[in-house]
């Protein structure tokens, strides 16, 4: 993707953020770069995996982020009319977030120097394998032999390239986790709800960027 298109998208984001800052709001902790602390623990529980997701996003840690995703990972987001905004698999997710493997194109973690990420749990559930048979051969949502952990909640992000230039994301997201043969949990599905808005027109009512829309501008 050309740098100019990224800059145009950032300019739009800057307009959304200007005038929204609150000097009295509590300051959020935003780690700089890859934190120099101890390595993240293996995700032997779903809770550890979600903790590691927070760390990977906040520290913009490409290697940690990649380690959290299942090879069959799939991301989807639709608008409030049900039209697809973005769908991508494992390799494209790595390229969008961490940049191309040959380092010729930057990713989200390269472009934004501040990355705040907060997930607030709304509901936790289990998708029983018996309830999700394969509707057809290769059905990505069928997992008859596995039970998946599901975390659904509100995600708030603040991404800044430099002072007051960037984006806010406030969206309901669902993460589906599976236990691998190695005994660690991986994210296999990331599903974004549409932004709240007028579904007759497809226009969101709030000045927020959708996560899928932001990713699409960088892919």
Backbone torsions as a table, in degrees:
resi	resn	phi	psi	omega
1	UNK	NA	141.3	-178.4
2	UNK	-73.7	145.6	-179.4
3	UNK	-62.1	-33.4	-177.5
4	UNK	-62.0	-39.0	-179.8
5	UNK	-66.9	-34.7	176.0
6	UNK	-63.6	-43.4	-177.9
7	UNK	-64.6	-39.2	177.9
8	UNK	-62.6	-40.8	179.0
9	UNK	-66.1	-37.3	177.8
10	UNK	-66.4	-37.0	179.4
11	UNK	-61.8	-40.7	176.7
12	UNK	-63.0	-40.5	178.9
13	UNK	-64.3	-36.2	-179.7
14	UNK	-62.3	-38.8	178.0
15	UNK	-62.7	-35.9	-180.0
16	UNK	-69.1	-34.1	-175.1
17	UNK	-85.5	-29.6	-177.9
18	UNK	-63.6	134.1	-179.2
19	UNK	84.4	-2.9	-179.3
20	UNK	-103.3	-8.5	-176.7
21	UNK	-72.6	145.3	179.9
22	UNK	-120.5	108.8	-177.0
23	UNK	-64.9	-16.5	-178.3
24	UNK	-97.8	-3.1	180.0
25	UNK	-69.2	145.4	178.3
26	UNK	-62.7	140.1	-178.8
27	UNK	-76.1	130.7	178.3
28	UNK	-90.1	147.3	177.6
29	UNK	-79.0	125.0	177.6
30	UNK	-126.3	105.2	179.8
31	UNK	-60.2	147.2	177.8
32	UNK	-95.5	120.4	176.4
33	UNK	62.0	-159.5	176.8
34	UNK	-77.2	115.9	-176.2
35	UNK	-58.3	146.6	-177.6
36	UNK	-90.3	15.5	-179.1
37	UNK	-77.1	-172.6	179.9
38	UNK	-65.3	156.9	179.1
39	UNK	-59.8	150.4	176.9
40	UNK	-64.9	140.5	179.5
41	UNK	-69.8	156.1	174.4
42	UNK	-61.0	142.1	-177.6
43	UNK	-80.9	71.0	-179.7
44	UNK	-80.5	-7.5	173.5
45	UNK	-135.3	156.4	176.4
46	UNK	-59.6	-34.3	-179.1
47	UNK	-64.6	-41.1	178.5
48	UNK	-64.5	-39.7	178.9
49	UNK	-60.2	-44.8	-180.0
50	UNK	-65.7	-36.7	174.4
51	UNK	-62.0	-42.4	-179.9
52	UNK	-66.7	-32.1	176.1
53	UNK	-63.5	-44.9	175.8
54	UNK	-55.8	-47.2	-177.0
55	UNK	-64.6	-44.1	-179.0
56	UNK	-61.0	-42.1	-178.5
57	UNK	-70.9	-47.4	-176.4
58	UNK	-66.7	-35.5	-178.5
59	UNK	-94.2	-1.1	-179.1
60	UNK	52.6	47.3	-176.0
61	UNK	-92.8	103.1	-175.4
62	UNK	-63.7	-45.8	-176.7
63	UNK	-65.0	-42.8	179.0
64	UNK	-64.2	-43.9	-179.1
65	UNK	-59.4	-45.7	-179.8
66	UNK	-61.6	-36.0	-177.9
67	UNK	-68.5	-16.9	-178.1
68	UNK	-85.5	-14.0	-173.1
69	UNK	-98.2	138.2	175.1
70	UNK	-76.0	147.5	177.0
71	UNK	-55.7	-26.0	177.8
72	UNK	-95.4	20.1	179.3
73	UNK	-55.6	144.2	176.5
74	UNK	-146.6	130.2	176.9
75	UNK	-109.2	136.7	174.7
76	UNK	-140.9	145.8	171.9
77	UNK	-146.3	134.3	175.5
78	UNK	-119.2	159.9	173.9
79	UNK	-85.8	-178.9	-173.2
80	UNK	-73.2	-5.2	174.1
81	UNK	-98.5	1.5	178.5
82	UNK	88.5	2.9	178.8
83	UNK	-81.5	140.7	-176.5
84	UNK	-70.5	127.7	173.5
85	UNK	-90.4	-46.1	-179.0
86	UNK	-158.9	140.7	170.4
87	UNK	-139.8	129.6	178.5
88	UNK	-148.8	153.1	178.9
89	UNK	-97.4	-165.0	-171.8
90	UNK	-59.6	-56.2	-174.0
91	UNK	-63.4	-39.9	179.2
92	UNK	-69.6	-33.5	176.3
93	UNK	-61.5	-43.6	179.0
94	UNK	-62.6	-41.1	179.8
95	UNK	-67.6	-40.7	179.9
96	UNK	-65.2	-45.3	-174.8
97	UNK	-82.5	-43.9	-173.9
98	UNK	-106.2	-3.3	-176.5
99	UNK	91.1	167.1	-179.1
100	UNK	-66.0	151.6	-176.5
101	UNK	-66.1	-25.5	176.5
102	UNK	-87.1	4.8	176.3
103	UNK	64.5	19.8	179.2
104	UNK	-83.2	-20.6	179.7
105	UNK	-128.7	133.8	179.1
106	UNK	-76.5	158.9	175.3
107	UNK	-115.7	-176.5	-179.5
108	UNK	-54.9	-43.5	-177.6
109	UNK	-66.3	-23.3	178.4
110	UNK	-84.4	-36.9	-172.7
111	UNK	-75.0	-41.8	-174.3
112	UNK	-101.0	127.7	-177.1
113	UNK	-92.8	-15.0	172.4
114	UNK	-121.2	129.4	-177.4
115	UNK	-141.6	99.1	175.6
116	UNK	-96.7	137.3	-175.9
117	UNK	-144.4	123.5	179.0
118	UNK	-137.0	127.8	177.7
119	UNK	-113.4	124.4	177.1
120	UNK	-112.5	115.9	-175.1
121	UNK	-66.0	130.2	172.4
122	UNK	-100.5	-45.4	-178.3
123	UNK	-153.7	139.2	173.8
124	UNK	-119.3	136.3	-177.6
125	UNK	-149.3	178.8	178.1
126	UNK	-126.2	130.0	171.3
127	UNK	-91.1	106.5	-179.2
128	UNK	-73.2	134.0	-178.3
129	UNK	-56.7	-35.5	-179.2
130	UNK	-61.6	-24.1	-179.5
131	UNK	-89.7	-4.9	-176.1
132	UNK	-129.4	64.1	175.4
133	UNK	-69.1	161.4	176.7
134	UNK	-72.5	120.1	178.5
135	UNK	-71.4	-25.0	177.5
136	UNK	-158.2	165.8	-177.9
137	UNK	-63.1	126.2	-178.5
138	UNK	83.9	11.4	178.8
139	UNK	-56.2	115.9	-176.0
140	UNK	-67.6	-20.2	-179.3
141	UNK	-98.2	-3.0	177.7
142	UNK	-87.8	130.1	178.0
143	UNK	-146.5	64.3	-173.4
144	UNK	-63.0	-22.0	-176.6
145	UNK	-102.4	4.6	-177.0
146	UNK	-135.2	145.8	168.8
147	UNK	-100.9	130.1	-179.6
148	UNK	-104.9	139.7	171.6
149	UNK	-84.1	137.7	-177.2
150	UNK	-123.7	124.2	175.5
151	UNK	-114.3	119.4	178.3
152	UNK	-119.0	131.6	-178.1
153	UNK	-169.7	-177.7	-179.8
154	UNK	-91.5	130.6	178.6
155	UNK	-115.1	127.1	175.1
156	UNK	-117.0	128.8	178.2
157	UNK	-129.7	148.7	170.1
158	UNK	-132.3	119.1	-178.2
159	UNK	-120.8	121.7	-178.3
160	UNK	-126.3	131.9	173.6
161	UNK	-82.7	-42.8	173.1
162	UNK	-150.2	-175.0	-172.2
163	UNK	-52.7	119.5	175.0
164	UNK	60.9	24.3	175.4
165	UNK	-122.7	108.8	-177.9
166	UNK	166.3	-146.6	-170.3
167	UNK	-143.1	152.5	168.6
168	UNK	-114.2	137.6	175.0
169	UNK	-123.3	130.0	176.7
170	UNK	-140.8	102.5	-166.2
171	UNK	-152.1	150.6	173.0
172	UNK	-85.9	129.0	-176.4
173	UNK	-132.9	152.2	179.8
174	UNK	-124.4	130.3	176.9
175	UNK	-115.2	128.4	176.1
176	UNK	-110.6	129.6	-172.9
177	UNK	-118.1	141.1	175.7
178	UNK	-124.6	150.7	178.1
179	UNK	-92.3	123.7	-177.8
180	UNK	-83.3	170.3	177.5
181	UNK	-64.4	-22.0	179.3
182	UNK	-81.0	-2.9	177.8
183	UNK	84.6	16.4	176.3
184	UNK	-118.8	152.3	-179.1
185	UNK	-90.8	144.7	179.3
186	UNK	-133.2	150.7	173.6
187	UNK	-81.3	120.4	-179.9
188	UNK	-107.5	-24.7	175.2
189	UNK	-136.4	137.4	172.4
190	UNK	-128.7	113.2	-174.4
191	UNK	-121.5	121.7	178.5
192	UNK	-98.0	133.6	170.9
193	UNK	-73.4	156.7	172.9
194	UNK	-63.1	154.2	170.9
195	UNK	-65.7	144.7	177.9
196	UNK	-63.2	136.4	-179.9
197	UNK	-179.9	-167.0	179.5
198	UNK	-88.3	103.5	-174.9
199	UNK	-74.2	-9.2	174.2
200	UNK	-73.4	-27.9	-179.4
201	UNK	-111.6	-15.9	-177.9
202	UNK	79.5	9.4	-176.6
203	UNK	-98.5	128.0	176.1
204	UNK	-69.6	150.3	-178.8
205	UNK	-89.6	-16.5	-177.6
206	UNK	-108.6	150.5	179.5
207	UNK	-85.1	66.3	176.4
208	UNK	-123.4	152.9	175.3
209	UNK	-92.6	137.5	174.0
210	UNK	-77.9	148.4	-179.5
211	UNK	-63.2	-41.8	178.6
212	UNK	-64.4	-38.8	178.3
213	UNK	-64.6	-40.4	178.2
214	UNK	-65.0	-45.6	178.9
215	UNK	-60.9	-39.5	-178.4
216	UNK	-62.8	-33.8	-179.0
217	UNK	-70.2	-18.1	-175.3
218	UNK	-103.4	-23.5	-174.5
219	UNK	-60.9	NA	NA
